Amino acid sequence: MARKLAAVRLRYCGLEALVDDVTLIVSELVTNAIQHSGGKQITMTMTVRDGFLRLAVHDGTPGRPVARKASDDAERGRGLFLVGILAAARGGTWGTDHDGATIWCALAVDDRP
């Protein structure tokens, strides 16, 4: 549902070019929040400001997520690595706020590399 909501909102805002990357990022961040937080409520926000789309997923559970290197045959463990690669490719970055309870990703929406 979060992927669909993000895609619809991006198209509405004329940011069609970001749909594929953002839906993958949303999938990874929301899945991590569900799997690792143990929290009862997860919120996702999307804002555009100063030439960047900022995605944030808040689960209320402190603890900083860390991108790790998964083994070649691992079926999981690459999510934050993918988020970092996609953000960098769009001129952005990712990080955490609120003692790790919120993870965010910023992507450039203008002509930046």
CYANA upper distance limits for C-alpha pairs under 8 A (distance plus 0.5 A):
  1 MET  CA      5 LEU  CA      6.65
  2 ALA  CA      6 ALA  CA      6.61
  2 ALA  CA     26 VAL  CA      7.36
  2 ALA  CA     27 SER  CA      7.83
  2 ALA  CA     30 VAL  CA      8.19
  2 ALA  CA     44 MET  CA      8.44
  3 ARG  CA      7 ALA  CA      6.66
  3 ARG  CA     23 THR  CA      5.43
  3 ARG  CA     24 LEU  CA      8.15
  3 ARG  CA     26 VAL  CA      6.57
  3 ARG  CA     27 SER  CA      6.76
  4 LYS  CA      8 VAL  CA      6.67
  4 LYS  CA     23 THR  CA      8.16
  5 LEU  CA      9 ARG  CA      6.65
  6 ALA  CA     10 LEU  CA      6.61
  6 ALA  CA     19 VAL  CA      8.19
  6 ALA  CA     22 VAL  CA      7.83
  6 ALA  CA     23 THR  CA      7.08
  6 ALA  CA     26 VAL  CA      8.17
  6 ALA  CA     46 MET  CA      8.37
  7 ALA  CA     11 ARG  CA      6.71
  7 ALA  CA     16 GLU  CA      8.46
  7 ALA  CA     19 VAL  CA      5.95
  7 ALA  CA     22 VAL  CA      8.17
  7 ALA  CA     23 THR  CA      7.05
  8 VAL  CA     12 TYR  CA      6.63
  9 ARG  CA     13 CYS  CA      6.73
 10 LEU  CA     14 GLY  CA      6.73
 10 LEU  CA     15 LEU  CA      5.39
 10 LEU  CA     16 GLU  CA      6.45
 10 LEU  CA     18 LEU  CA      7.79
 10 LEU  CA     19 VAL  CA      7.00
 11 ARG  CA     15 LEU  CA      6.01
 11 ARG  CA     16 GLU  CA      5.43
 11 ARG  CA     19 VAL  CA      8.08
 15 LEU  CA     19 VAL  CA      7.69
 15 LEU  CA    109 VAL  CA      8.06
 18 LEU  CA     22 VAL  CA      6.34
 18 LEU  CA    109 VAL  CA      8.43
 19 VAL  CA     23 THR  CA      6.42
 20 ASP  CA     24 LEU  CA      6.92
 21 ASP  CA     25 ILE  CA      6.72
 21 ASP  CA     86 LEU  CA      7.11
 22 VAL  CA     26 VAL  CA      6.42
 23 THR  CA     27 SER  CA      6.54
 24 LEU  CA     28 GLU  CA      6.81
 25 ILE  CA     29 LEU  CA      6.65
 25 ILE  CA     82 LEU  CA      8.23
 25 ILE  CA     83 VAL  CA      6.11
 25 ILE  CA     86 LEU  CA      8.35
 26 VAL  CA     30 VAL  CA      6.39
 26 VAL  CA     55 LEU  CA      8.23
 27 SER  CA     31 THR  CA      6.36
 28 GLU  CA     32 ASN  CA      6.59
 28 GLU  CA     79 GLY  CA      5.93
 28 GLU  CA     80 LEU  CA      7.75
 28 GLU  CA     83 VAL  CA      7.96
 29 LEU  CA     33 ALA  CA      6.75
 29 LEU  CA     57 VAL  CA      7.05
 29 LEU  CA     79 GLY  CA      8.22
 29 LEU  CA     80 LEU  CA      8.34
 29 LEU  CA    103 ILE  CA      7.85
 30 VAL  CA     34 ILE  CA      6.72
 30 VAL  CA     42 ILE  CA      8.36
 30 VAL  CA     44 MET  CA      8.40
 30 VAL  CA     57 VAL  CA      7.06
 31 THR  CA     35 GLN  CA      6.54
 32 ASN  CA     36 HIS  CA      6.19
 32 ASN  CA     37 SER  CA      8.09
 33 ALA  CA     37 SER  CA      5.78
 33 ALA  CA     39 GLY  CA      8.47
 33 ALA  CA     42 ILE  CA      7.61
 33 ALA  CA     57 VAL  CA      7.96
 33 ALA  CA     58 HIS  CA      8.12
 33 ALA  CA     59 ASP  CA      6.44
 34 ILE  CA     38 GLY  CA      7.40
 34 ILE  CA     39 GLY  CA      8.00
 34 ILE  CA     42 ILE  CA      8.20
 37 SER  CA     59 ASP  CA      6.87
 37 SER  CA     60 GLY  CA      8.24
 37 SER  CA     61 THR  CA      6.13
 38 GLY  CA     61 THR  CA      8.03
 39 GLY  CA     59 ASP  CA      6.41
 39 GLY  CA     60 GLY  CA      6.97
 39 GLY  CA     61 THR  CA      6.86
 40 LYS  CA     59 ASP  CA      8.30
 41 GLN  CA     59 ASP  CA      6.65
 41 GLN  CA     60 GLY  CA      8.06
 42 ILE  CA     57 VAL  CA      7.39
 42 ILE  CA     58 HIS  CA      6.11
 42 ILE  CA     59 ASP  CA      5.07
 42 ILE  CA     60 GLY  CA      8.02
 43 THR  CA     57 VAL  CA      6.12
 43 THR  CA     58 HIS  CA      5.70
 43 THR  CA     59 ASP  CA      7.15
 44 MET  CA     55 LEU  CA      7.67
 44 MET  CA     56 ALA  CA      6.04
 44 MET  CA     57 VAL  CA      4.93
 44 MET  CA     58 HIS  CA      6.93
 45 THR  CA     54 ARG  CA      8.37
 45 THR  CA     55 LEU  CA      6.21
 45 THR  CA     56 ALA  CA      5.72
 45 THR  CA     57 VAL  CA      7.11
 46 MET  CA     53 LEU  CA      7.32
 46 MET  CA     54 ARG  CA      6.10
 46 MET  CA     55 LEU  CA      5.13
 46 MET  CA     56 ALA  CA      7.10
 47 THR  CA     53 LEU  CA      6.15
 47 THR  CA     54 ARG  CA      5.74
 47 THR  CA     55 LEU  CA      7.25
 48 VAL  CA     52 PHE  CA      6.02
 48 VAL  CA     53 LEU  CA      4.91
 48 VAL  CA     54 ARG  CA      6.70
 49 ARG  CA     53 LEU  CA      7.16
 49 ARG  CA     54 ARG  CA      8.28
 51 GLY  CA    108 ALA  CA      6.29
 51 GLY  CA    109 VAL  CA      5.98
 51 GLY  CA    110 ASP  CA      6.30
 52 PHE  CA     92 GLY  CA      8.33
 52 PHE  CA    106 ALA  CA      6.51
 52 PHE  CA    107 LEU  CA      5.79
 52 PHE  CA    108 ALA  CA      4.84
 52 PHE  CA    109 VAL  CA      5.81
 52 PHE  CA    110 ASP  CA      8.12
 53 LEU  CA    106 ALA  CA      6.00
 53 LEU  CA    107 LEU  CA      5.67
 53 LEU  CA    108 ALA  CA      6.77
 53 LEU  CA    109 VAL  CA      6.78
 54 ARG  CA    104 TRP  CA      7.33
 54 ARG  CA    105 CYS  CA      6.19
 54 ARG  CA    106 ALA  CA      4.86
 54 ARG  CA    107 LEU  CA      7.05
 55 LEU  CA    104 TRP  CA      5.91
 55 LEU  CA    105 CYS  CA      5.74
 55 LEU  CA    106 ALA  CA      6.86
 56 ALA  CA    102 THR  CA      6.97
 56 ALA  CA    103 ILE  CA      6.16
 56 ALA  CA    104 TRP  CA      4.65
 56 ALA  CA    105 CYS  CA      7.02
 57 VAL  CA    102 THR  CA      5.98
 57 VAL  CA    103 ILE  CA      5.97
 57 VAL  CA    104 TRP  CA      6.85
 58 HIS  CA    101 ALA  CA      6.15
 58 HIS  CA    102 THR  CA      4.63
 58 HIS  CA    103 ILE  CA      7.03
 59 ASP  CA    101 ALA  CA      6.08
 59 ASP  CA    102 THR  CA      6.94
 60 GLY  CA    101 ALA  CA      5.32
 60 GLY  CA    102 THR  CA      7.72
 61 THR  CA    100 GLY  CA      7.75
 61 THR  CA    101 ALA  CA      5.30
 62 PRO  CA     98 HIS  CA      7.85
 62 PRO  CA     99 ASP  CA      5.64
 62 PRO  CA    100 GLY  CA      5.40
 62 PRO  CA    101 ALA  CA      5.06
 63 GLY  CA     99 ASP  CA      6.72
 63 GLY  CA    100 GLY  CA      5.28
 63 GLY  CA    101 ALA  CA      7.05
 64 ARG  CA     96 THR  CA      7.37
 64 ARG  CA     99 ASP  CA      7.25
 64 ARG  CA    100 GLY  CA      4.80
 64 ARG  CA    101 ALA  CA      7.99
 65 PRO  CA     96 THR  CA      8.39
 65 PRO  CA    100 GLY  CA      7.38
 66 VAL  CA     80 LEU  CA      7.78
 67 ALA  CA     78 ARG  CA      7.91
 67 ALA  CA     79 GLY  CA      8.09
 67 ALA  CA     80 LEU  CA      5.42
 67 ALA  CA     81 PHE  CA      5.89
 68 ARG  CA     77 GLY  CA      7.25
 68 ARG  CA     78 ARG  CA      7.49
 68 ARG  CA     80 LEU  CA      8.08
 68 ARG  CA     81 PHE  CA      7.40
 69 LYS  CA     77 GLY  CA      7.73
 69 LYS  CA     78 ARG  CA      7.48
 69 LYS  CA     81 PHE  CA      8.24
 70 ALA  CA     74 ALA  CA      6.56
 70 ALA  CA     76 ARG  CA      7.76
 70 ALA  CA     77 GLY  CA      5.92
 70 ALA  CA     78 ARG  CA      6.65
 78 ARG  CA     82 LEU  CA      6.65
 79 GLY  CA     83 VAL  CA      6.76
 80 LEU  CA     84 GLY  CA      6.57
 81 PHE  CA     85 ILE  CA      6.77
 82 LEU  CA     86 LEU  CA      6.57
 83 VAL  CA     87 ALA  CA      6.50
 83 VAL  CA     94 TRP  CA      7.94
 83 VAL  CA    105 CYS  CA      8.08
 84 GLY  CA     88 ALA  CA      6.56
 84 GLY  CA     93 THR  CA      6.84
 84 GLY  CA     94 TRP  CA      6.82
 85 ILE  CA     89 ALA  CA      6.61
 86 LEU  CA     90 ARG  CA      6.87
 87 ALA  CA     91 GLY  CA      6.83
 87 ALA  CA     92 GLY  CA      5.21
 87 ALA  CA     93 THR  CA      5.56
 87 ALA  CA     94 TRP  CA      7.42
 87 ALA  CA    105 CYS  CA      7.28
 87 ALA  CA    106 ALA  CA      6.99
 87 ALA  CA    107 LEU  CA      6.05
 88 ALA  CA     92 GLY  CA      5.48
 88 ALA  CA     93 THR  CA      6.24
 88 ALA  CA    107 LEU  CA      8.37
 89 ALA  CA    113 PRO  CA      7.72
 90 ARG  CA    107 LEU  CA      5.84
 90 ARG  CA    108 ALA  CA      6.10
 90 ARG  CA    109 VAL  CA      8.42
 90 ARG  CA    112 ARG  CA      8.14
 90 ARG  CA    113 PRO  CA      6.70
 91 GLY  CA    107 LEU  CA      6.57
 91 GLY  CA    108 ALA  CA      5.91
 91 GLY  CA    112 ARG  CA      6.87
 91 GLY  CA    113 PRO  CA      5.93
 92 GLY  CA    105 CYS  CA      7.93
 92 GLY  CA    106 ALA  CA      5.58
 92 GLY  CA    107 LEU  CA      5.05
 92 GLY  CA    108 ALA  CA      6.39
 93 THR  CA    105 CYS  CA      6.35
 93 THR  CA    106 ALA  CA      5.99
 93 THR  CA    107 LEU  CA      7.50
 94 TRP  CA    103 ILE  CA      7.98
 94 TRP  CA    104 TRP  CA      6.01
 94 TRP  CA    105 CYS  CA      4.60
 94 TRP  CA    106 ALA  CA      6.65
 95 GLY  CA    103 ILE  CA      6.33
 95 GLY  CA    104 TRP  CA      6.00
 95 GLY  CA    105 CYS  CA      7.06
 96 THR  CA    100 GLY  CA      5.61
 96 THR  CA    101 ALA  CA      7.80
 96 THR  CA    102 THR  CA      6.02
 96 THR  CA    103 ILE  CA      4.82
 96 THR  CA    104 TRP  CA      6.43
 97 ASP  CA    101 ALA  CA      7.00
 97 ASP  CA    102 THR  CA      5.59
 97 ASP  CA    103 ILE  CA      6.85
 97 ASP  CA    104 TRP  CA      8.20
 98 HIS  CA    102 THR  CA      6.51
108 ALA  CA    112 ARG  CA      6.93
108 ALA  CA    113 PRO  CA      8.49
